[in-house]
Amino acid sequence: MVWTKVSDNRWERPVNGLEGYFVVTENISSSLCDGREHYILFSKLKLETNFSDVESKLKHAWKQIRYEQPLVATTIEGMKKVYEVPDEQALEQWLAKTFIVSQASDAEELYQSVSPIKQASLYYVPKSSELVFRGHHHTIDGTGVLLFWHSFLNALSSPIQELTFGDEPARLAPIIEETLGHPEQPTQEQSDKATALFMTWAGSVPGIGPVSKLGAVPSGKCKNTELVFPTKTTEAIIKACKDKNITVTSAVHAAYITTITKHADPNSKLTEYVTANQFNLRPYLPAPYNSSKYAVSVYYTPLPYKIATPASFWDIAKSLQEYYQTSFKGKPETLELVGYFTRVLCGAVQTPEFLANPISKDALISSLGIAERFMQQEYGNGIKVKDIKMGVDVVMGMSMYFFYTFRDQLRLVYSFNDAYEEPEKIQKYLEDIQSTLIEELLA
């Protein structure tokens, strides 16, 4: 699955299992929902600069990102990624399609009117001094988006004035298996283990979940409801987690499980919570793939998790703590299964049997940790990041729940579709998560 030069200016490689899963999912949703694709990542960033010609500088930084991380300009043909080295005309056409200046009042208004995209795109909203990034999940992951912003803002503060395209294919991101040196074909033992791991999830879903019309009504509008904790509350929660020897990730995830148990659909399986959590694998990769130089990449994996319900907040938190801390740390054999596990996943979602199964109605969990581990609050030339938000388009399929801290504030974002779930209920879930954390950690 390596990049191959197939003509003077064209490079191709097959997608791997996880990229393929996203390609299949996006194709299904696109065919059913007027071209709209499930799993398009969305991120907005509020910027403060002292530039007089902001638009031209942003446009140049976007072009520089393509030069430094050409995966951002790849397209999909079937189950192949394609990159084409641009001449001057092709480069201008790409910029015209993917760098968009919006007259919306702010990023939220822009988000409600965006069109389907073929490639990762950057939007500038002058009226609110906001940037919006949208990219396919087969191109980039959540942690990658934060690292992308870091790379982009570095390019904005320290531009390369002369960019000569032609050598950038050497920087096309390889699949994660290649960076780890794993063979393309598994042993029989690895194949059996990967299939068994997949079945621990697929054989148990759907578990407990909130009330949702998913699968019963046409898709509506994508929404990303956010709740930002006060700084003092965030500090107190972090301190309490340290004192009780659990991570903030385990605590916030446990609060979510406690909340959906409280708001469970009585027709769901009430005896078990089942999910596939997201693990950023960059800490396990060799340089430079573990850095922002390869921000535009899919270097993470889902991994099954389940627990019997109902359970107390602390029983759930301790279970999650062990799961998050021991799934990959010191376990190279689990890391070796990642590529094969996601290949099983990709194969399964293309079968009629899998597609006929009920869809999980609880949200997929994605903890992005401390955003400042991946990007800065300030960059050179007076650039300041005042705010950031992460989300994803939920067109069909399950919702997503992101959480992270930025500027010492814990942020919860619930990405959902307003035809399946009511915005008022989503807001209530987030408020209940906050209340649970305060009651369990700070009471």
N, C-alpha and C positions, 0 to 999 in steps of 0.2 A: 504493500500500500504506500509506496514511495512516490514522490513527485517525478513525473516523466515528461521530458520535452518532446512534444509530438509535432511541432513545426517551429519555424523561426521565432515566433512570438507567443506560442501557446504551450501551457503546461497543464497537466492533468494528474489526478490521483483518485483512486476509489475512496469513498467515505469509509470510516470505521464503524463499529457497531453503534456507538452513541450518536455520532453524527447522522448515521443512517436512520436511527430511530426518530430523530427530529425531522429529517427529510420526509419520511413516510407520514408522520403525524401532520406536518405542515401541508403536505399534498392532500391528505384526506380532508382536512378542515377547509382548505382552499376550494376543493371541488364541491363542497357542501355549503359553503358560506360566502359565495360571491367573491372569491379570490382572497378573502381574509385568512391569515395563517395563525394557527395556535402557536404559542411559544416565541413570539417576536419579543425580544427583550427591549425594555424601555428604561431610559434613565434621563433625568433632568438635573441640570446643574445651574445654580444661580451664581453669576460671575460679577466681579467688580474689577474694572480695569481703568487705566488712564489713557488708553489709546484714542487717537482722534480718528483713525481709520480702522475701526474694529472689524468690520465685515471683511475687508481684504486680508487682514492678518489671520482671521479665523479660517478663511478659505485656503490660505497658503499652508496653515498648520494641518488642515485636513489632507491637503495634497502631500505634505511631508509624511503624514501617517501612512498613506498608501505606499510611499517609497520605502519607509522603514519596516512596515508590517503589511506586506501586500495581500495577506489573506483577507483583509478588510474589503478588498475589491473582487473577491472570487464570486463566481456564480455556480449554480448547480445544474447539471445536465444528467438526468436519470439518477444514478447513484454515483456520480463522479463530481468532484470539485474541479473547476476550471479557472485558470488565471491566464489573462492575456496581457502581454507587455504593451503599453499604449504608445502610439505615436502622438504627436501634438494635438491632432484633431480628436483622437479617441480620448485623450486625457481631458480635454475641454468638455466633451460630451459626458464623460463620467462625472465631472464636477457639476455640470448643469443638472444632472439627474439626482445626485446624492448630497449636494450642499444646497440647502433650501433656506431662504430667508422668508420668515413668516410674518404676516401682518396681524397675527392673533394678539390678544391682549396679554396672554401669558401662556406658559407651557401646557397648563391643564386644558385651556381652550383649544390649543393646537392639537393636543392628543385626541380630542373627540372628533377631529375632522381629517385625520391622516389617512392616506391611501395605502394600499398594499405596496410593498417594496420588493425589488429583485435583488438588491445588494444593501449592505449596511449603509445607513444614511445619517447625516448630521443636519440638524435644524437650528437656525439662529432666530431668536425672538427678541428684536431690539426693544420693544415696548417694556419688557420686563427684565432685560439683560440676562436672559436664560438661554442655555443650550440644551438641546434634546438629542440623544443618541438612540437610534433604533437599529437592531441587528438581529438576524436569524440566530437561533440557538445552535444551529449546526456550524456557525461561524465563531461564536464567542459564548462564554459563560458569565455568571454573575460576578465572580471575583475578577474575571477578565475585563469586565466593563469598568470596574474601579481602577484597574491597572491601565486600561485604555485612557481614562481621563488623565491619569498621571503622565502618560506618554504624550497625549495631545497638549496638555498645558505646558509641558517642557518644550514641545515644538513651538508653541505660541510665544513662550518667553525667550527661546533661543533658536530662531528659525535658521534653517540652511537655505541661503538665498538661491543658490543654483542647484536644482534637482535634475539630474540626468538619468532618466529611466532606461533600464536595460539589464542592470545587474541585480535588480530586486528579487527575481525568482529564487535566488540563493537563500533568501530570508523567509520563504514560504514555510509556515509552521507545519512540522511533521505530525503524524498522529501520535498519541501519547504512548502507545506500545513501542513505537520506534525510539522515542526519547529514553525509554526505560530499557531498551535492548531486549525486549521480549520477542520470542519467535512468533511468526504469523500463525502457525498451526499448533494447537495445544496437544499435550499428551492425552491419552485416553482418561487418565486419572483427573487431569485438569478439566477436561470436557465434562466429565461426570460431576465434578464439584461445581462447575459453573452452572450447569443445568439444575442441580439440586439447590444451589443458592437462589437462582431465579424462582424456583417453585416455592421456596419459603415465602415469597411475596405473592406470586401469581396464584398460588393455591389457596391463599387466605383472603385476598381482596374480593369485594370491598368489605372493610370492617366498619366500625362505628363512624358515623358522619352526621353533619348537621342537615337540616331540612333543605332540600334543593330540588328544583325542577329540571335538573340536568338530564338530558335524554328524552324529555317529555315535551319540550317547547323549542321553537326556533331560537337560534343565537341572537342575543341582543348586543348592547354596547359593552366594550371592555372598560373596566374601572379599576383604579388603584387607590383604595382608601388608606389614609395614613394617620397614625397617632404618634405624636412626638412627646416623650416624657420630659418633665422639667429637669434641669441640670442637677438640682439637689436630690431629687428622687432617683435619678440615674446613679449618682455617686453613692447613695445609700444602698441601692440594690447591688451594685458591684461590690461594695465592701461586705455586705451580708453574704453574698455568694462566696467570697474569699474566706470569710470566717467559718462558713459551713462546708468548705471544701467541695464546692460544685462550681461549674462554669456558668456564666450568664446564659450561654446557649442552652445548656441542660435545663436551667430554670425557666427560661422563656418558652421553650418547647413543652415542658411539663405543664406550664400554665395554659398553653393552647389545648393540650389533650384534656385537661381538667375542664376547660370551657366547652369544648365540643361534646364532652360527656354530659354536661349540664344541658346543652341545647340539642341533644341527639334526636335525630329522626327515629321515632319509635319503630319504624319499619326496617331500620338498618340493623346490622349484626351488633348487638349491644355488648357482647361478651369479649370483644377484642378490638384493639386499635392496631391497624396495619398500615405501614407506609414504606417509602423508599427515600431515605434522607440523602442530602447532597454533601459530598465530601470534596473539598478543594484538594487536589493532589499535587499542586505545585511545590509544596515543601519536600516532596519525595523525588523531584526531578533534578537532573544535573543542570548546571549553568550552561547556557543562558536561558534555558526553557523555564526556569523557576522565577524569572524576572519579568519586569514590565516590557522588556524587548520582545516578548512573545505574549503580550496581553491578549491580542486577537488570536484566540485558540480555544479549544474545548479540552481543558485539562482538569476535569473533575469526574466523579462517578456517583451514580446513585447506589445505595446499599440498603437492603431490606432491614426493617425493624418492626417488631410487634410486641405488645404487652396486653395481658388480660385486663379487662375493664369490668366494673369500675375499680379504680385504685386511688390511693391517696396521692396528693401532690408530691409528697416526699418519697413515696415508693417509686413513683414514675421518674422523679428527678434523679434518684440514685441509679435506677436502671439505665436511664439515658446517659448519665455520667460515665458509667462503665462502658457503655456502647460507643460513645464518642471518643473516649480516651484509649480504647483498646482495639478498635476495629482495624486500624492500619499501623499504629505505632508498634514497632518491633515485630511486625507480621508481614514479612516479604511475600509469604505464600498467598496472602489475601490480595496484595498488590498485583501479583502475577495473574490473578483471575480476572482482573478488571476488564481487559480487552475481550476475553472470551465470554464473560458474563453479559456485557453490553451487546455482543454479537447475538447471543441467545435472545435478548430483549428485542433487538431489531427484527430478528426472524419471526418472533412470536406475534408482534403487532401487525404483521402482514397476513396472518392466518384468519380465516372466517370465524373459527372457534373463539379466538381471543377477542375479536371485534364484537362478537355477539354477547360477551360477558357484560354484566352490569359495571358501570364506571364508578370508581371511588368518588365520594362526594366531599370528603375532607380535603383540606389543602395540602399540597406538597410543601415541605418545610425547607427553607434555605436560609441558613445563618451566614452572614457575610462578616461577622466579627466586628473588629474596630476598623472603620474605613481608613483611618490615617495610617494603618499598616501598609496600605497599598497606594495611597495618594496623600498629598499635602493640603493644608489649609491655605498656604500662600506659595506663590512662585515668583520668579524674577520679573523685573519690569512692572512691579506694582500689581500683579495679578492676585486676586483673593477669591477663594471659593466660599461663598456665604451659606450655601445650602446644597444638599444633594438628595435625590430620591431614586429608588430602584423599583421596578415593577416589570410586569410581563403581560402580553396580550392573552387573555383567556377567551378564546373563541368557541371552542368545544373541549370537553374534557375537564379535568379537575382544576380547581383554583390553586393559587400559590400564596405562600405566606413568607415574606422576607422580614428579617430583622437584623439590625446593625446599629452601631453607635457612630455618630459624627458630631464633632464639636461638643463632646461630653454629654450628648443627649441620646438616649435609647430611642430608636425609631422602629415602629412596626408598620409594615405595608401589606395589606391583604389585596391581592389581585384576583378579580372575579369577573363574572359576566352578569349584567343586571337583569337578564331574562331568567337566569337560573336562581339567583339569590338576591334578596332585597337589600339595598344599600343601608337601610336603617338597622337591619339585623347584623350586617358586617360591622357596622360601627359599634353595635352592642357587644359583639364578640371581642373586639379590640379593647373596649372599656373593661370587660370582664377579665381579660388577660391581665390588664394593668392592675385591677383590683386584687386579683389572685396573687400577683407578685408582691404587692404591698402587704396583704394580709399574711402571707406565708413567710415572707422574708423580713418584714419591718415591724410587724405587730409586737 
